[in-house]
Amino acid sequence: MATDAGGPGGIHAEDALGKAYDARLVRRLGRYARPYAALVLSALGLILIDTVLQLVGPVLTKRVIDIAVPARDGRLIVRYAALFATVLVAQFGTEYGQTLLTSLLGQRVMRDLRLELFAHLQRLPVAFFDRNPVGRLITRVTSDIEALNELFTSGVVAGLGDLAILFAVAVLMIVTDWRLAIAGFLVIPFVYLTSHLFRAKVRPAYRDIRGRLARINAFLQERLTGMRIVQLFGRERDEMARFERLNYGHLDANLKSITYYALYFPAIEFLTSVALASLIVAGAGRVRAGTLTIGTVTLFLLLVRRFFQPLQDLSDKYNTLQQAMAASERVFKLLDEPVGPAAPPLALPGSTPTPHAAATAAPAAPAAPAAPAAALVSAADGDGSRRVRGVTIAFEDVWFAYDLAHMAADGRPPAKPEWVLKGVSFRASPGETVALVGHTGAGKTTVVSLLMRFYDPQRGRITLDGVDIREMPVADLRARIGYVQQDIFLFAGDVASNIRLSSASSDADVQRAAASVGADRIIRRLPGGYRYELGERGASISVGERQLLSFARAIAADPALLILDEATSAVDSEIEAEIQAALAVLMQGRTTIAVAHRLSTIVDADEILVMQHGEIRERGTHRELLARAGLYERLYRLQVGEAPRQPGEMDASEQSASAATV
């Protein structure tokens, strides 16, 4: 049984908690609040007004007890009562406005951060996603951003309000009667000690909750994506048991934090009652002696209650601040991840560029040469047919190791690199088809990944029409490529939007691309045709139908370079024959790189590269490689069900030719 990730040092383990206040992080967060300075200032203004209003009620109560009641002045009592009611209405308005403004501030900052974070995730290199679980990244975009929302809505601004109330109440108490003030402040050291113990206990509890939530997110994402496998192998009961352990762990962590709160708030309430008792004891003798009025004692009893409530809130807000600092550190660490090769900055819809995007935008890459750009345009011949110019692709002594690619981000060089490609060199010209064959793990798909700049080689270079692709804007490079992969991925959405991933594709282009690979017959049978809504990953249609749509998607962009990674593995023989016939037309003028396990699909390739252990061991046409009786010949005969020839042995055709000669 596999163990759940996320234990100490696990892939879902949370980073250690940092300082409760980090000036560097606060300054960085402040940049996101800066566009909403009017909201911040308005909220602070309402907080100051509310602070003053909170002092009016106790002062009016004192005057009623000390002045109006002894004088039996009913009109004065009514006047004070009306004023107090007015103050309560004003307090309602200020608290409503404060809550509305801080919530609006938090939601807008959260929106901007989440947009920037998602835009940044789209620009990160593939190597980053190789080493970071999806569930953890989802937690960054959801839970961690939500923690920052709490910081703005009930943290910083509200905390400033609590400090303002503490200061105003303390000043009023000291100015009114400093001896009673000291009696009320006697329990403050105990309040501080209780709050300190509470913070020390609840911080790791919060960290544990976030770590367990990240593990639940990762577990759900993986199991729901692989539900077919779970059901196929009858793993429902076992996976339920694992999820139950994760769920109960999350429950236990939450119950632990709830226990701390259940102890903390009654303790603060008890200390508040002690402070009230000390005020009564300290004031009783002076009231009897006539040196202190009952109204003053009542004023202090009301003020002490208002004094300890912000103290209690500040302890909770301290934890909010601490969690927000930890969350912001993780979010900014993700935002500081270096973007993919020459990734263009993304403009966020409906907003100005965010501070981070402006600061970290990649420098403009050199413009692509003018000549290859023409390959993207389908010119029209005199008869109206479409004519495409391909590009020249060249691999020049290319070496690549995945562990070195990951080391570029981790900073930990491997003891001995595991080279996946070793000195690979080949050339594909316009109109030519170059096929890559070999055993699983030979490096074929890695060649495709390097060509699309998901990774960069550690040695050697890859050129497009003589230009190193590392010197080209990656968007321009990928715009020239039509890619059909073995692991088909379709998005939830209608058929047309999945074919039209290139914004330049019109409805006519989409329909023409679908017709060119025979997908239009399948689409017409779907309810709604091109508007038919596909399920997640295209689950509502068959695998073969998905592959036809992926062909149409690749062709719709009218690419100069076609990359076919075992592109017909999921279709039956009849559909494969139709696709091969369509491809014969579509590949005219284009450059094609085809990765194949079924060698029967690439017998007409202009050149076949036979790869083994990251090296090109043989190259040539189908006939040349069969005549060589090497690795390719053995692979081919194994696939067609014939025994490989022994060295020096002639096949049937060669034997017939030899007999005829004799």
KEVO-377801 format. One record per residue: x, y, z of N, C-alpha, C in turn. Coordinates in steps of 0.02 Angstrom, whole numbers, plus 50000, padded with zeros to 5 digits. Example, Ala and Ser with C-alpha at 12.3 -4.5 7.8 and 13.67 -1.06 7.14 Angstrom:
! KEVO-377801
506604971650390506154977550390506604983550390/506424988850354506844994750357506455000250394/
END
This chain:
! KEVO-377801
500434994050000500005000050000500445006250000/500315010749954500695016949952500515021350011/500985025050033500865029550089500645036250063/500295039850105500055046550085500635051450087/500695055250034501205060350033501025065850080/501535069550098501415075350138501625074850209/501945069250228502235068950294502835073450298/503245072750350503825076950356504255076350294/504345081850262504745081850201504385079350140/503745077650146503365075250089503235080650039/502975078549980502885083349926502345088349942/501895086749988501365091450006501485094750073/502085093650103502215096750168502255104250160/501955107750208501955115050206502635117750227/502805123550200503425126850221503365129150293/503935129750326503925131950395503635138950401/503305140150457503005146750467503545151950477/503455157550447503945162850454503745167750509/504015173850504503855178850554503135181250545/502845183450602502155185950599502135192550560/502695196150558502715202350520503375202550482/503325202950417503915203350374503835209750332/504255214650346504185221150313504245220450237/504685215950215504785215050143504135212550110/503825207550142503205204850114502635209950118/502615213750173502085218750181502145224050127/502765226150112502865231250059502635228349992/502785222049981502595219049917501835218349912/501525216449968500795216049968500485222949960/500815227949988500555234749984500495237249913/500905234549867500855236649797500195234549766/499915228949790499275226749764498705230849792/498795233649852498275237949881498325245149856/498905246949829499005253949808498485256449758/498285252349707497765254949661497105256249696/497005253549755496375254549791496485258749854/496925263649849497075267949906496455271549931/496005273349886495395276849908494975272449954/494945265949939494585261349982494915260950051/495585260550052495955260050115495845266250158/495925272150127495845278350164495135279250189/494655277450148493955278050170493805273450228/494075267250226493975262550281494295265050345/494905267750338495245270450397494855276350426/494585280650383494185286250407493575283950446/493235278850420492655276150455492855272950522/493445269850523493685266750586493805272150639/494105277750620494225283150668493565286050694/493075286850649492425289350670492095284450718/492145277950701491845272750744492185272650812/492845273850813493205273850878492935279350923/492835285350895492565290850935491855289250958/491455286450913490765284950931490715279750986/491195275150989491165270051041491285272951110/491595278851115491705282051179491115286251202/490685287951155490125292451171489635289051219/489475282651207488985279151247489175278951321/489795276651340489985276651410489985283651441/490205288751403490215295551430489495297951444/489025296651398488325298451409488035294851469/488215288551477487975284651535488215287851600/488845289851602489125293151662488735299551678/488585303551626488245309951637487525308851661/487215303651634486535302251656486535300351730/487015295951750487035293651820487245299251867/487735303251847488005308351892487615314951890/487275316551835486955323051828486195322551823/485965318851773485255318851759484845315351813/485085309651836484705305851886484675309551953/485245311951981485185315752044484745321952037/484745325151980484345331251970483625329651952/483475323251943482805321051922482565324751860/483045325751813482905329551752482705324651696/482065323451689481835318651639481985320851568/481915327351555482055329851487482785328751468/483245329651517483945328551502484075321151489/483725316851527483815309651515483575307751445/483005310551425482745309251358483225311851304/483505317751318483975320651269484595316151262/484855313851319485435309351316485245302751282/484655300251296484435293951264484375294751189/484105300551167484045301851095484735302451062/485195305851098485875306451072486205299651068/486095295451119486385288751120486115284451062/485455285151050485145281450994485445283750927/485545290350921485855292950860486555290150850/486935289850906487615287050902487595279750881/487115275950907487065268850888486925268150813/486485272450786486335272150714486965273950674/487325279050698487945281050664488455275450667/488505271950724488965266350730488785260750681/488135259550675487915254550627488155256350556/488065262650539488275264950472489025264350462/489425266450512490145266150504490405258950501/490125254550543490335247550541490125244150476/489535245850452489315243150387489775245450331/489915251950330490365254650278491065251750283/491315251050345491985248350354492015241150329/491515237050347491505230050325491455229650249/491035233850220490945233750147491585235750111/491915241050135492515243550102493095238650109/493195235850169493755231150178493635224750139/493005222450136492855216450097492965217750023/492765223550000492875225349929493625225749914/494005228649961494725229049952495025222049948/494845217649995495115210849995494935207049933/494315207649910494095203949850494465206349788/494575212849783494925215449723495655213549724/495975213949782496675211849786496735204449771/496265200449798496275193249786496165191749712/495725195449679495605194549608496245195949568/496575201549584497185203349547497735198249558/497825196049621498345191249635498215184549601/497585182449604497415175949574497505176149498/497315181649467497415182349395498165182149378/498555185849417499275186049403499585179149414/499365175749467499655169249483499495164249428/498875164249404498695159549350499065161349286/499125167749271499495169749211500225167549216/500515168149277501205166049286501285158549280/500795154749306500825147449301500845145249228/500485148849185500465146949115501135148249080/501555152349110502195154049079502785150149108/502645145949158503185142149189503395136349144/504015134349147504255128849104503945122249126/503935117449078503655110949092504025107449149/504675108749156505065105549209504785107349278/504505113249286504215115249350503635110749369/503205109149320502625104849334502825097549342/503415095749318503655088949329503785087649403/503985092749440504205091749509503725094749560/503165097749539502685100749585501995097549575/501705094549627501045091449620500505096649604/500025094549564499485099049544499085101349605/498965096649651498565098449710498875104049750/499535104049755499865109349793499805116049757/499855115949691499775122149654499065124849659/498575120349659497885122449668497795125749736/498125122949788498085125949855498375132949855/498905134149816499195140849813498695145749783/498355143649730497905148249696497255149249734/497075144549777496435144949813496545146849886/496775142149926496805143149999497285148750018/497875148949988498365154050006498125161049986/497825161549929497545168049909496985170049956/496585165149978496035166550024496315169150091/496895166450112497205168950174497395176250167/497615178250108497775185350097497145189550096/496595186650073495955190250076495775191650149/495875186650193495745187750264496185193250293/496795193750268497245198950292496955205850278/496675206950219496425213550201495735214850230/495315209650234494635210750257494575211250333/494935206850369494875206850442495545207050477/496065208850441496725208950470497005215850481/497315218550430497695224750437497245230650455/496735231950414496315237850426495935237250491/495625231350502495255230250564495725230350624/496335227850615496825228050670497005235150688/497065239450637497195246550652496615249550691/496005247350675495425249750713495455247550785/495665241350797495725238950866496255242950905/496815244350871497335248250904497085255250920/496695258150874496415264850886495945264850946/495535259650952495065259151008495455258351074/495965253951073496375252951133496685259551156/496965263151109497295269451126496785274551153/496215275151119495715280151140495425278351208/495275271951220494995269851284495505270951340/496135269051328496645269851379496745277151397/496765281551346496845288751360496255291351400/495635289551381495045291951417495045289451489/495245283151500495265280451568495785284151611/496375285251583496905288651621496715295851635/496435299251586496235306351595495675306851647/495215302051646494655302351692494865300951764/495235295451775495465293751842496035288651836/496655290951845497225286651832497275280951882/497025281951945497065276551994496595270751975/495995272451954495545267151930495815263851866/496145267851825496435265051764496955259751781/497375261051830497885256151850497555249851875/497005250551914496645244651938496375240551880/496135243951829495885240251771496425237051729/497035240051729497585237351689497985231951723/497815230151786498225225351824498245218451791/497715216551756497685209851726497995209551657/498235215251631498515215251563499095210351555/499575209751603500105204751595499835197651587/499305196051623499005189351618498665188451550/498365193851526498055193551459498605192351407/499165195851414499715194951366499975187751368/500075185051429500325178251435499845173251404/499195174051418498695169551389498695169951313/498735176051286498735176951214499365174051183/499935174751217500555171951191500525164351187/500265161151240500195153851239499705151651184/499165155451175498675153851123498995154251054/499375159551042499695160250976500205154650964/500575152851016501085147651008500775140950991/500165139651017499845133251005499465133150938/499145138650921498705138650863499095139350798/499695142150799500095142950738500245136250705/500565131450742500685124950710500035121250692/499505122450730498865119350713498615121850645/498665128350633498475131150568498905128250512/499545127750525500005125050474499815117850458/499645113950509499445107050499498815106650458/498335111150471497705111250433497845112550359/498275117450344498425119050274498775113250239/499245110050274499595104450244499115098750228/498665097350275498185091850264497685093650209/497505100050204497065102150150497415101350082/498055102950079498425102050016498445094749996/498515090250045498535083050030497845080750005/497305083350035496635081550012496535083849940/496745090049925496675092649856497045088349807/497665086549824498075082449778497775075549769/497535072549824497245065849821496625065949776/496175070849787495575071249747495725072349674/496185076849659496355078249590496605071949555/497035068249587497325062349556496815056749549/496415055549601495925050049599495355051449551/495105057649551494565059249505494795059049433/495405061149420495675060749352495765053449331/495975049249377496095042249362495535037649384/494905040149383494345036149408494235029749368/494385029849304494315023849263494765018249290/495375020149308495845015149334495625012749403/495385017349444495145015449511494585010349505/494115011549460493545006949453493755000449418/494205001149369494414995149332494744990049377/495164992349423495524987849467495184986849535/494554989249540494184988149601494504991349662/494764997349654495125000649709494675005149751/494025005049740493585009749774493645009349850/493645003149877493665002349949494335004849977/494885003049943495545005149968495625012749964/495405015649908495465022949901495015026549950/494435023549965493995026450015494335026450083/494685021050098495035020650162495585025850166/495945026950112496475031950112496185038950119/495635040250083495325046850089495035047850159/494785042450188494515043050256495075045050305/495675042150296496225044050340496415051350330/496435053450267496595060450253496055065050282/495435063150274494875067350297494865067750373/494975062050406494985062150479495585065950506/496145065550469496725069450490496585076950487/496235079050433496035086050426495545088050481/495085083450497494605084750551494965085450618/495425080950633495795081250696496185087750703/496495089950647496865096250649496405102150663/495815102150633495335107550645495075107250717/494935101250742494685100650811495205103050861/495845101850845496375104250890496375111850893/496315115050836496305122450836495665125050871/495105121550861494485123550895494565122950970/494915117750993495035116951065495415122851094/495925125151057496305130851081495865137051086/495435138151036494975143851039494485143051096/494245136851107493765135751161494065137151229/494725136351236495055138051299495235145451303/495415148351247495675155251247495125160351263/494565159951228494055165051237493755165051308/493605159251338493385159451408493915162151455/494565160751441495095163351484495115170951481/495045173751422495035181051416494415183951450/493855180451443493245182751476493325182651552/493665177451577493785177051649494225182751672/494765184351634495205189851653494845196551649/494395197151600493995203251596493565204051659/493265198651681492855198851742493275200651803/493895198051805494355199851860494495207251859/494605210051799494735217251794494125221251817/493535219051799492925222451822492865222151898/493025216351926492985215551999493495220152034/494085220552005494595224852036494385232252033/494035234151980493775241051976493255242352031/492815237452041492295238352091492605238752161/493105234452174493435234552240493805241152250/494175243352197494565249552203494115255652208/493525255552177493095261452177492605261752234/492445256052265491925255952316492095260452375/492715259852401492905263952459492895271352442/493115273252384493135280252365492425283052354/491975278752329491285280952322490985282352391/491115277852439490865278952507491155285352537/491805286652520492125292652548491915298952511/491565298352456491335304152418491845307052372/492415303552362492935306152316492855303452245/492365299152235492255296152168491505295252158/491265296752099490545296152085490385289152058/489755287152066489545280752039489575280751963/489425286551934489465287051861490155285751834/490675288051872491365286751850491515279351852/491305276051906491415268751911491055265251853/490445267351839490075264251784490425265451718/490685271551708491065273051648491655268251640/492025267051694492605262551690492395255351677/491835253251707491595246451694491435245551620/491135250551589490985250151517491615250551475/492095254951495492705255851456493155249651459/493185246451519493605240451525493355235051478/492695234351474492415229451427492625231051356/492615237451337492825239351270493585238851261/493955239151315494685238751311494915231551299/494615226751333494845219851326494585216351264/494035218751236493785215751175494285216551117/494565222551105495085223151052495705219051067/495895218451132496475214251149496355207051128/495755204751141495575197951120495575197251045/495305202251010495285202150937495985202450907/496425206450939497095207150912497485200550914/497365196450964497695189950966497475185650907/496835185950891496585182250833496855185250769/496885191950766497145195150706497895194050698/498245193050754498955191450750499045184850711/498625180050726498665173650691498475174550617/497965178850605497795180250535498385183350498/498725188050531499305191250501499865186150489/499975181750538500505176750532500355171850475/499725169650470499535165050417499585168550349/499405174950347499455178650284500175179550263/500625180750312501335181350295501605174750266/501405169150298501635162650272501335161350202/500685163050194500375161950129500685166450075/500805172750093501105177450044501805175250025/502175172450073502845170150057502815164450006/502335159850015502265154349967502025156849899/501555161649900501295164249837501845167949799/502225172249835502755176049801503325171549780/503445166149818503955161349796503755158249729/503105156749721502865154149658502915159449603/502735165649619502775170949570503495172449549/503975170849594504685172149579505005166349541/504635160949530504905155449489505065158149420/505665156649394505835159149327505365156249274/505155160449228504675158349177505035154149125/504625151149082504895146949029505315150948980/505645147448935506095150848888505725156048846/505935162248855505675167848815504915168348818/504625166448877503895166648884503675173948881/503185175548839502955182448833502535184348894/502575190748916502135192848971501405192748949/500965190648993500255190248977499895196349005/499495199548964499095205248988498475202449023/498365204749084497785202349122497165205949098/496615202249085496015205449058495705210249108/495535216149083495165220849124495575224249178/496235223949174496635227149226497295229349196/497635233749233498295235849213498795230649234/499405230549204499895225649224500045226049298/500085220249331500205220049402500935221649417/501085223549479501775225349496502275219849479/502085213649495502565208249483502675207249408/502125207449369502195206349297502625211749266/502555217849290502955223249262503685222549281/503805219749340504495219249364504855213349334/504495207949317504825201749296504715199949223/504405204449185504285202849115504935201349080/504935195949041505535193949006505715199148954/506365200248944506565205048893506335202648824/506205207448782505945205648716506465201548679/506225195848653506675191548615506765194448545/507315192748512507415195248445506855193048399/506695197348354506155195648307506355189848263/505875185748246506015180048202506175182548132/506565178648095506745180748027506115181347984/506155185847937505565187147897505385181347852/505895177747827505745172347779505325166847808/505505163947868505095158647894504385160747910/504295167147926503625169447944503135168147888/503365168247827502925167147771502645160147770/502985155647806502745148747808502075148047842/501895152947882501255152547917500675154247871/500815157047814500275159347770500165154247715/499555152247707499385147747652499235151947591/499675151547543499575155347482499105151547436/498805155147390498345151947342498675151547274/498655145647245498895144847177498365147547129/498525147147067498055149747018497385146047018/497405139547035496785135747036496405136247101/496645140547146496305141547210496505136647263/496945131847247497155126947298497625130347347/497695127247405498105130047458498815127347452/499295131647460499995129647456500355132247518/500705127747552501055129447614501795128447605/502185132947630502915132247629503145129847698/503515124447700503765121747762504385125447786/504695122747837505295125647865505835120247869/506445122547877507005117947883507195117347957/507135111347984507305109948053507955106048056/508405108148100509055104648106509235103748180/509395097748198509695096148264510445095448253/510825099148292511555099048284511895096948349/512075090548353512435087748410512085089448476/511445087548480511025089348538511095084148593/511245086548654511265082448715510765085248765/510415080648798509925082948847509845077848903/509775080548966509645076449025509105079849067/508585076049085508035078949124508275081149193/508735077449224508945079449291509325085949290/509685087349234510005093949228509495099449217/508955097949180508435102849169508095104649235/507985099749278507675101149343508175104649389/508815103049382509325106249423509345113649410/509175115849349509195123049334508725126849380/508175123649402507715126949447507875125449520/508085119249534508205117249603508885119449629/509365120349583510035122249605510435116549634/510215110349623510565104449649510815100349591/511455100849572511705097049514511735089649530/511535085349482511575078149494512305075949495/512435070549531513115067949535513355065749466/512905062549428513075060349360512465061149316/512475065649268511875066749227511665060449189/511015059349185510745053849146510525056549078/510965055849030510835058748964510285054848929/509745058348910509195055348873509335055748799/509655061148777509885061848708510635062848709/510975059548661511705059848659511935061148587/512105067348575512385069248510511905068148451/511275069948459510785068848406510855074248353/510915072048291510965076748235510545074148177/510135078448148509765076748087509485083248059/509205082647998508935088447963508295086547927/507795090947930507165089847895507005096147855/506935095347789506825101047744506095101547727/505885107347698505185108147679504955102647631/504355100047646504075094747605504315087847624/504785087247670505055080747691504715078247754/504705071647761504465068347822505035064447852/505205066147914505715062547952505365058848008/505475052248011505145048048061505655045948114/505425045748177505835043548233505535037048259/505935031748260505705025348285506205022748336/505985017748374506435014848424506025012248482/506365008648527506035005948585505795011448632/505335009748677505105014548728505695016948769/505745023548778506295026448816506905027948775/506845027248709507425028548666507575036048659/507075040348674507185047548669506785051048615/506305047448585505925050248529505495056248551/505115055248604504675060748628505085066548655/505675065148682506115070548706506325075048648/506455072048590506625076048531506055081048516/505435078548519504855082848507504805088348560/504915086548624504865091548678505385097048669/505985095248647506505100348636506325104748576/506045101648525505865105448465505325110648481/504875109048527504355113848547504575118248605/505195117548627505495121548680505125120748747/504875114648760504675113148828505285112748873/505845110848843506495110848875507005113548825/507585115348851508145117448808508715112448815/509065110948761509625106148766510205109048807/510575104648840511155106948878511775107848832/511775104148777512315104848728512015104748659/512385107648612512145107948543511595113048534/511285113048476510755117848462510265115048412/509665118148410509135116348364508975122648324/508965122148258508855128148217508225127248175/507915132848161507345133348115507545138148061/507605135648001507855139747945508505143247962/508935139647997509605142248013509635146448076/509075147848108509065152048168508975147648229/509415148448279509345144648342508665146348373/508275141048388507595142348413507615145748481/508185145548517508225149148581508265156748570/508395158748509508425165848493507765168448464/507275164048459506625165948432506115166748488/505635171348482505085171448530504725164748529/504625161848588504345155148591503645154948561/503265160448567502595160648538502615160048462/503125163348431503195162848359503385155848338/503825152748376504025145848360503425141148362/503055141448417502505136648425501925138148378/501875144448354501345146048306501465142648239/502075140448227502235137148164502125129548167/501955127148227501945119848238501225117448245/501055112048210500445108348222500625101848255/500365100648316500585094948356499995090348370/500085084048353499595078848370499945073848415/499725073548478500065069348527499695062948540/500055058148567499765051648582499275052148641/499455056048692499015057148750498565063048734/497975061648708497535066948682497225070748740/497245077448735496945081648786496465086448753/495825085848771495315090548749495035094148809/494865100548801494595104448856493845103648859/493565104648919492835104948925492595111148887/492155110148840491915115648797491645112648733/491435116848687491155114148626491695111748578/491485108048527491955105148479492335110548443/491985115748421492305121048382492865124348421/492755125848486493265129248525493875124848536/493785118248537494355113748544494765113348481/494435113848424494805114048360495135120848351/494775126148371495015132948362495405135248423/495945131848440496375134248494496785140148470/496895140548405497225146348376496695151548362/496785157648391496275162848384496185165048312/496675163348268496635165448198496155161048158/495935155448186495525150748148494805153148147/494525154048087493835156048079493395149748079/492735150748077492285144948073492415140948010/492545144347956492685140847893493325136747899/493845139547932494465135847942494345129647985/493935130448037493785124748081493445119248041/492935120948002492575115947964493015112847910/493435116847879493885114147827494385109347858/494655111147917495135106747950494805100147970/494195100547996493845094348015493705090047955/493515093147900493365089247839493995086047811/494555089347817495175086847788495415080347820/495215079147882495425072947916494845068247928/494255069747899493685065447906493315066147971/493475071348011493135072248075492445075248067/492305078248009491655081548001491085076548002/491205070347977490675065347979490475063648050/490975063248095490835061748165490495067748198/490725073748183490445079748214489715080648195/489545079148133488855079948110488375075248148/488645069648172488215064948209488105067148281/488505071848306488435074048375487855078948382/487485078748437486945083748448487235090848449/487005094948404487265101748402487865102648357/488145097148330488705097648285489315100848317/489545106348287490145109648312490025113048379/489395113848400489235116948464489125111648519/489255105448503489165100148552489675101048609/489425100848671489855101848729490205095348749/490855095448747491245089648767491325089448843/491395083448871491535082848942492255084448956/492445084149020493135085549039493605080649004/494135083248974494615079348935494275075748876/493685078248854493345075148798493045068448813/492865067248877492635060548899491975058448867/491595063148838490935061348811490975058448741/491575057848712491655054648646492195049348652/492245045148602492725039648604493435042148595/493905037648610494615039548604494795040848531/494525036748486494675037848416494395044348390/493795046148413493495052548393493895058348422/494145057648483494585062848511495205063848469/495485058248445496095058848406495965062348339/495385061048309495215064548248495155072048260/494855073948317494795081048334495485084048346/495945080248375496615082948386496965083948319/496835079748269497095080848202496815087248173/496165088048179495855094048152496135100248186/496255099848251496525105548289497225107448263/497625102248249498305103648225498295106848156/497835104548114497815106948045497485113848040/497035115448087496655121748083497115127848084/497675127348118498145133048121498565133648059/498485128948011498865129147948499615129547962/499895124647998500595125248020501095123847964/501695126447973502235124847926502585118447946/502535116548010502865110548036502355106248070/502285099948048501835095148080502245090448124/502025089548185502335084648230501805079548248/501925073348230501455067948241501765063048290/501535063148352501815058748404501355052748412/501505047348373501075041348372500345043448363/500235047348310499615051048302499015046748285/499105040648260498535036548241498475030348285/498755030748346498755024848389498065023048415/497595027948418496955026748449496385025948399/496535025448334496005024748284496045017848253/495475015648226495465009048195495785009448125/495855003648095496225003248031495885007247976/495205007047975494845010647922494945018147928/494865020847989494965028047999495695029847989/496145025448010496855026748000497015027447926/496715023247885496845023647813496595030347786/496015032647810495755039047788496215044747810/496445044347872496885049647897497545049647858/497805043747844498445043447808498355046447738/497785045247707497665048147641497615055747646/497265058147699497215065347708497885068447724/498275064947765498935067647783499395068047723/499325063447676499745063647616499655070147579/499035072847581498895079247548499135084947593/498975084447658499135089847705499885090847714/500265085447708500985086047720501365088847660/501025089647604501365092347545501595099447559/502225100647551502515107247563502705108447635/502405104747681502555105547752503145101047772/503455103047827503965098647857503605094447910/503745087947911503405083447956503905079447996/503815079448063504195075148107503685070148136/503795063748125503315058648147503655053748194/503375053148254503595048148302503135042148296/503415036248286502995030448272503245024248309/502755020648336502885013948362502665008748310/502115010248275501895005848221502275007848158/502755003848139503195005648084502835005648017/502265002448013501895002347950501645009247931/501605013847979501345020547965501875025247936/502505023247936503025027947914503465024847859/503205019847824503615016647772503765021447714/503345026647705503455031447650503855037547672/504105037747733504485043447757505115044447716/505305050847708505915052347670506545049847706/506525050147772507085047547811506815044847877/507065039047897506875035947960507495035848005/507405038548066507955038548115507805033248167/508235028448175508145023148224508535024948287/508185026048341508495028348403508545022648453/509085022648490509185017848544509615021048598/509355021148660509715023948717509945031148703/509505035048670509655042148660510105043748601/510275038848562510715039948505510375037648441/510555040648385510315038448320510785033048296/510525026848295510945021148276510925019648201/510345021048170510275019848099509865025448069/509965026648004509555031547968509535029647895/508965031247864508865029547793508135028747778/507975026747716507285025347698507095018447723/506455016847716506205010347737506585004747701/506645005247636506985000047597507724999447616/508045005147624508755005047641508875001747709/508445003347757508535000547824508374993047826/507874990847786507734983647783508324979947751/508604983047699509164979747665509784979447710/509824984047758510414984047803510384978447854/509774975747865509684970147912509954971847982/509784977748005510024979848071509454980248121/509484985248164508994986148217508294987348189/508244991648139507584993148110507274986948079/507684983048043507424977048011507144972148062/507484971548119507244967148172506594969748202/506554976348214505934979248240505354978248192/505474979348128504944978848079504684971648073/505134966948070504924959948063504564957348125/504764959848184504404957948244503694960548243/503594966548215502924969348213502474965948162/502764963748106502354960448055502304952948066/502624950648121502554943548139503034938948105/503584941548079504094937348047504704936848093/505044931348088505654930548128506204934748098/506584938348139507144942348112507644937948076/507944940748022508444937147984509084936448024/509424930948015510084930148043510594933547997/511164935348024511664938647983511834934447921/511794937447862511954933947801511374930447769/510804930147805510214926647778509834931147731/509574928347674509194932147626508454931047638/508054936347626507334935347630507074932347566/506414931447561506124927847504506254931447439/506174938047438506274941747376506994941347353/507454941647401508154941247382508324934247357/508024929047387508144922247363507894921347292/507294924347277507014923747209507464927247158/507704933147178508144936847133508784932947120/509044929747172509674925947165509574919947120/508984916547129508854910647087508774912547014/508444918247002508354920546933509014922046900/509464924846941510124926546913510504920246893/510454915146936510804908946921510514905746859/
END
